[in-house]
């Protein structure tokens, strides 16, 4: 189960600090260990409702570029942002979560492809991909300082190893050794391509890493997508719409 571990955002508290679930609350969510719970962490996008956002509204040194879609990126290559992430990982693990879910790793591709870059930003997609391999490993190591068996799942970024290039195969191998699985969104919808599924098969499943698929479906479409996912060896999850207000893990026999 993937959750937002902050139950009250920084702007809504008297001291300007987020309020996270307590260990007791997290244990209840975990059903006393019956199901693992991963705490959400965004690796690359700035979320102004977090308590790392400057109260004086001055531009922090870790603020990165804006994407074409209007999202504000962190300068995830800078040590200031990486220090923030490490502190957040420790904080999330201290709630009693079983691990962390690392979102928006794919922004290595977005940042590497921007025409206008910050002066110290990596200049190419291979360079940002190599950086993301390292960043994920660092966050996994930080989580496992708090709990040696912490689970690490990365959202998307399927092609990160290939984009880093064959000269960084060792780094990709260490990346894959550091994570416990990868989740893909809309893999049988808008993101559905032969290249995607080939990379998932060759780069992850063949290495023994689980692939979790999250797709938007309802009615008879649910069974169809579930069967497709299981046929490829994925673990399917279905949401009825993009709000993620409900989630099902269809009980459909495997192939």
N, C-alpha and C positions, 0 to 999 in steps of 0.2 A: 504494500500500500504506500503510495506517494502522497505526502501531505505538506502543506504550508505549516511550518512549526510555529510561526508567529501568529498569535491570536488577536493582538492589538498592535497596530502600527505605531511607529514613533510619533507622528503628528497628533495622535489621539491620546497621548499619555502626559501626565503632569511633568515628568522629568525628561521627556523627549527620548525615552528608551523604549524599544519594542518589548512587548510582553510575550514570552514564549510559553509553550505548554510545560507544565512541571513534570518531573519524573513520574509522579503518581498518575497524572493525566495521560502521559504517554504510555504508561504500562496498561492503562485501561484501553487506550486506542489499539495497543498491540495485542489485546486480549490475553494479557499475562504471558506473552511470548508465543501465542498460537500463530500469529502472522507477523512477518517482518514489516517494519515501517521505515521508509526512507524519508528523510527531511529534504525539502527542496532548497537548492542553492543555484542561483544564476551566476554563471562564470563570467559573463561578458557584458550584460546589459545593466545599466544603472537604474536602480529602483528608489525614487526619492522618498518613499515612505519608510525606508530603513534608517536606522539611527547612525549609519555612517555618513549620511548626507549632511554637509556643513550647516549648522544652525545660522551662521552669518550670511549664508547664501553666496559666499565667495566661491569662485571657480576652484575646485580642488585639483591638485596635480595629477590625479588619476582619471580625470574626465577625458574621454576620448572623442572620436568623431561621431557625427550623426549619420545614420544610414539613409539611403534613398527613401525608405519607407517611414522615416521620422523617428526611429528608435535611437536613443542615446546609448552609445557604447562606452564602456570603461576602457581606459588604456591598459588592457589586460597584460601588456608586455612590461608594464612598469612595476617596480618593487613595491610601491605604495599600495597599489590595488591588490597585489598578491598577498601582502601582509593583511589587508582587510579580509580577504577570502580565508586565510588561515585562521584568523580569529573567529570568523563566522562558522567554519567547520567545527572548531573546538566547542563553540557555544551550542551548535545544533546537536552534536554528539552528547553533550552534557544534559540534554533533555531526556536522554534514555533512548533515543532513536537507534535503530539497528544499522544505519548507514546514511549515505547522502545520495541524492539524485542530482546530477550535474547537468543543468539545462543550458541551452544556447551555446554549446561548444561549436556549433556550426558557424558561428560568427567569425571564426578564424578565416573562413572563405570570404565573407563579406568585407572584413577589414583589409584583407590582402588584396582585394579587387577594387578598392576605392581609388578613384583618379586622384583625388586630393588627400594626401596623407599628412599626419603630424610628423614633425622633423625626426623624431626618434622611433617612429613606427617601423616595423618590419616592412620591407619594400615589396615583397611578393607573396603570393599564396603559398608556395612551398615553405617560405620562412615563417609565416603565421601558423601553418600546419605543424611545423616542427615545434614551435612554441606551445601550441595546444597540447601536443603529446606530453611535453614536460609539465605543463600546468596541471593536467589531470593527474599525473603521477604524484605531484606534490600534494594535491588535495587528498588523494587516497592515503598517502603516508601520514598526513596530518590527522585524518579520521582514525587511522589505526594506532596513533599514539594514545588516543582516548579509549579505543576498544580494538583489540588486535584482530577480531574477526568482522570488522565493519564492512558492510556491503557497499559497493560502489557501482552505480549504474549511470551510463552516459546517455543523454538524449541526442539522437541523430548523429551528425558528424561521421557518417558511415565511411566517407572517402578520405578521412584525415590521414591515414597511413599512406595511401596512394598519392595524395597531394603532397605529402612531405617528400616523396621520392624514394627510389630504391636504395639510395645511399644512406637513408635513415631507417632502414629495416630494423636495425637493432633497437632504436628508440621506439619503433612501433611495437616490437615484440615486448619491450618492457611496459609499454602502455597497456597492451592486452593482458599482460600478467597482473597488472595493477587493478583491473576492473573485473566486475563479476557479471556484466551483461551490458547490452546495448538496447535501447528502445527506439523504434522508428514510428513516426507519426504519419498517418495517411498513406502508408506504403501500398495500399491497394486502391488508392484514390488518385489524388493529384500528384503524388510522388512516385507513382507506379511506373518504373522503367526496368527493362531487362538488366541494365547496368547496376541498378540499385540491388536487385536480388542476387546478381552474380557476386557482387562485393560482399554482401551479407553471408552468402554461402561460403565463399572462398576465404574471406578475411576473419570471420568470426565463428560461424558454426563449425568450420573445419578445424578450428583451434579449440573447440570445446566450450566456447562462450555462448550462453543463451541469447537469443534474439526475441525481445518482446515487441509485439506489434500492437499499435493503438490506432484503431480506425473508427470513422464516423459511419454509423449504420443504424437502421431500424427495420423491424419486421423481417420479411424473408431474406432481405439483403444481409442481415446479421449472420444467418447460417451459411450463406454463400461465402462471405468474406472469411468467416471462421474456418471453413473447410479449406479455402485457399491458403490461409496462414499455416494451418496444421500440415498441409501437404508439403510446405516448404521447410517444415521443422521449427516454425516460430511458435511462441506462446501467445495466443490471441487475446486481446482485450478490446471491448467495444464501448463507445460512448454514443449517445443518440444525437449529440450536436457539439458544437465547438465550445460550449460553456463548461464542459467537464463536470456538470452537476450530478452526473450519475455514471456508474461504471459497471460493466458486467464482464465476467470471465466465463464465456459460454462453455457449458458442459457438453461438448460435442466430441464423440470418439475420434481418436487420431486415425491416420491412414494405416 
